[in-house]
Amino acid sequence: MAVIGYVQIPLLAAMLLLGCGAKLRRVLRTGSIDEGLGPTALFPMRLRRPLAIIVCTLEGGLGIGLILTAGHCFWPLATTVRAGTGLLFLIATAALIELRQTRPDVGCGCFGDFSTAPVSGRTLARSALLTSAALATIWLRPIRALPAWPQAFEMLGVFCAELLLIAALSPEVGEGLIRLGYSEPCEVRTVPSARTITLLRRSKSWRRYGGLITADRPVDVWRELCWRYVVYPASYLGEPAEIVFAVFLQQRRPTVRAALVDGVTGLPVPWPSARRSGRSQLLSWRIAPRLSPAIAATSAPTPQADLPFSSDL
């Protein structure tokens, strides 16, 4: 029984840190805190964001605390940390039961994007199992020395067996396996506008042509299939102009293309550093309306040669 008890500490710490890491991954990927999944959906909209921050902070703090207080160095805090972990899982179990009854269409949100499936009996059983494991560790004594080889193999076997049991109770495992073999089409890929603008400001095109921009915010943003177009007001030779950025919808290092158009006529104009050559006559090729430069940026096979667009990764 002592071996089983000591195995719960690294197991609970791993589950808490994985849950916190999955939520942070969603924040970094989308630029917003997950407010629509999990028990936070039971609360009013104004409370969901602070509650999501509190839950993520508690998971990360308790996960680290379980590891630090396992030995004798921080032993006076061990009981508090373990009791807090048990209380967190107990509240989570009760919240999942309530969520299943009132919002059966909402996922538990335990592991961010991977926990979108509605709360099921398996999810409740996993939460109850982790609650029992956390409560069983409260009165364990500190680990003062590394276990001998026979006891270490015994602990490893118990750890793997319990990990397999938790995996069998986790709908997220199937979702993860599906995502490993599935590539989401760019036409239906979800990338928030704020994320697109953030990636645009990190691109070479922004550093190259940002000096022409006269405003901090875009005047127009829209999406067409795999591209999002961002329009900023600019100044060209003392005349009003606009820079149209075409950003490919992906989470990292997207392709960015840019076109400079006249602010009055909407016709493309050469970049200040562009060479005056015979090809500059092609600037008006199929680009009479204001939106045409952005659309042509993603459809022309060689935009650098035939259109006033530049492309950077």
N, C-alpha and C positions, 0 to 999 in steps of 0.2 A: 504493500500500500504506500510505503514511503517513496518507492521508486516511481509509482504512478503519480504521486503528488508532485514530486520535483520535475517531472516531465511537463506538467501543465504550465510552468512558468515560461519556458521558451516558446511553447506552443501559443499561449495567450499573447505573449509579446509579439510574435510573428503575425498573428491575426490582426492585432491592433495597428501595427506599423503598416501592414499591407493595406488595410482599410484607409488609413490616413494618406498613404502614398497614392492610392488610386484616386482619392478626392483631389489631392494636389495636382495630379496629372491632368485631371479634367480642367482645373483652373488654368494651368499653363497652356493647355491645348485650345480652350475656348475663350480664355480671357474673362470668364465669369464664374462665380461660385454656383455649384449645383444647388438649386433651390426647388426643383420640381420632383426630386426623387426622395424616397425614404420618409420617415416619420415627420420631417419638417413640413410635408404637405398637409398635415393635420392642423397647422397653425395659420393664422392670418398672414397675408403676403408680407407685411412690414416686419414680421418676426422671423421669417424664414432665413434671411441672410445671416443675421447675428447667431441664430441657432445652429446653422450649418458651420459657421466659424468655430463656435464653442465645441461642437461635437468633434470636429477634426482636430482641434487643439487638445481636447481630452484624450482622444485616441493616441495621438503621438506622444503626449506627456506620460500617460500611463504605460504605454509600451516601453518607452525608455526607462521609466521608473521601475518596472518589473525586472529589467535586466540589471540595473544598478544596485537594487536592494536585495538581489538573490544571495549575495555573500554577506560577510559580517561587517563590512565597512559602513554601510548605511542601514544597518539593521533596525534602528529605532523607527525608521520611516516605512519599513517593509509592510507592517500590518495595515497602515493607512493606505498605502498604494494598492495592496491586494484587496482590501475592503472596498476601495473606490472602484477597482476593476469589476468586482462582483456586482456592485450597485449599478455600474454603467450597463453591464450586460442584462441585469434584471430589468432595468427601466427600458432597455431596447427591446427585450422580449415582450413586455407589456405593450409597448408602442406598436410593435409589429402585429400583435393580436388586434389592437384597435384599428390599425391601418387596413388589415385584411377585411374587417367588417364594414368600415365606412368608405374606404377607397380601394376596392378590390382591383382596380386597373393600374395602380401605382406600384412600382418596384420598391424593394427595400432600401436601395441606395447604399448598401453596405460597402460595395467596392466600386463606386462611381459608375462609369458607363457600362460596366459588366453586370450590374444589378438592375436591369430594366424589366426583368420578368416579374409578373405579379407575385405577391407574397403567397407561398404555398405551405403545405404541411412540412415539407423538407426544410424550408427556411426557418420555420418556427422550431423544428426539432434541433437544428444546428444551433440556434440561439439559446435554446434551453440547455443543450449540452455544454456550451461555452460558459453559461451562467453557473452550472454545477461545478465545472472545472475551476472557475475563478473563486467560488466560495470555498472550495476544498483546499485552496492554497493559503488561506488566511493564517492558520496556526502552524504552518511548517517552520521548522528551524532553519537558520541560515546555512548555506553551503560553505563549509570551511576548507575543504580539500577536494581535489579532483577524484572521482570514483575510480576504483580498480577496474581492470579490463573486463572481468565477467559482469560486473554491475553496469559498466558503461555500455556493453553490448545489449544488456537487458533493457536499459533505458532507451537505447536507440530503437530497439524492436517495438517497445510500447509507443514511442513517438511516431514511428512510421505507421503503425496500426491505427492510431488515433487520427493521424493525418489523412489516411485513406478513408476513414469513416466520415470525417468532415468533408472531404472531397465528394463522397457519395451523396452527402446532404446538401451540396452547393450547386444550384443551377448555373452559377457563373462559370463552372468548368466547361459545360457544354457550349456556352456562349463564347468562351475564349477559344475553344477548338474550332468553332465555326469561323471566327474572325481570322484565325491563322490561315485558313484556306480560302478566304473570300476577300476580293479586292473591290472596294466600293467604287462604282462609276463616278467620275468627276461631275457628271451632270446632276447627281443627287447628293453630292458631298456637302455636308453642313460645315460651313466656315463663317463665323460671325463677321459682320462688317468691321467691327473694331479690331478683330484679329487681322483682317486684310490690310487695314490702314497701318497697323503696327509693323507688319512685314514690309509694306511699301516703304515706310520711313527708314528701314534698315537696308534697303536695296541700293545698288550702284546707281540706278536711274535717279533715285531721289537725291543722292549726293551730287550727281552730275548736273541736274537741272533744278534743284531746289532753290538756287539763288534767283531764279526767275519768278518764283511763286510769291504772291503778295498777300496771302491770307493763310491763317493757321488751319482753317477748316475747309473741307471740300464744299463746292456749291452743288454737286450732284453725285450720287452714287447709285449704280444699278447693276444688275447681274443678267448675263445671257449665257446659259448653259455652263460651260466650265470656266468662264471668265467673269471677273467683277471689274467694272469701270469706275474710276474715281477721277473727278474733274476738279481742278484747282484754278482759281484766277491767277493770271500772270501778267507780266509787262514785257513787251518785246519792242525794242527801239522806241521807247516812249509811248507806244500804243497799247491799248488793252488787248489781252490775248488770254487763251486758256490752254492748260496742259492736261491732256487726257491720258491717264495711266490705265493700262490693261494688265490686271494681275491674275495670273492663273490660280485657280482655287486648289491649294494644297497647304499643308500645315507648316512645312519647312522649305526654305529656299525656293519660293515660287518664281516662275518666269515673269518678268516685268517688262512691259513695252510702253513707250511713251510717244505721244504726238503733240505737236504745237500747232494750234489753230488760231486764226484771227478771231478776236472777240466780237467783231461786228458782223462779218460776212460768214464766219464759220468755215472758211476755206483754210487748208493747211498752208503753213509758211515754213521755210527752212529754218533749221536751228541756227543760232548765232555762229556756231563753229563749223557749220556745214560748208563744203566747197561748192562754189558756183560752177556747175558743169552742165553738160547737155541733159543729164538725167534729172536735173531739177525741174524740167518742164513736166515731169510726170507727177508733180505734186498735186495737181488737180484731177488726177485719174480717179474717176468714180467717187469723188468726195465733194459733193456739193452741199448736202445737209450737214448739220453740226455733228450728228452721231456717226456719220460714215467713217471718219478716221479710226474710231475705236473699233468698229465692227471689222473694218478691213485689216486691222492689226492682227486679228486672230485667224483670218481666213486666207490672207495672201501668203504664198509659199516662201517668198524672200522679202520680208518687210523692210530690211535694211537697204535693199537696192531699189525697190519700186515705190516705197511709201516713206513719208517722213517720220518713221518710227525707229526707235532704237531698242534693242533687246539686251537685257542683262539678267543674270541669275542672281 
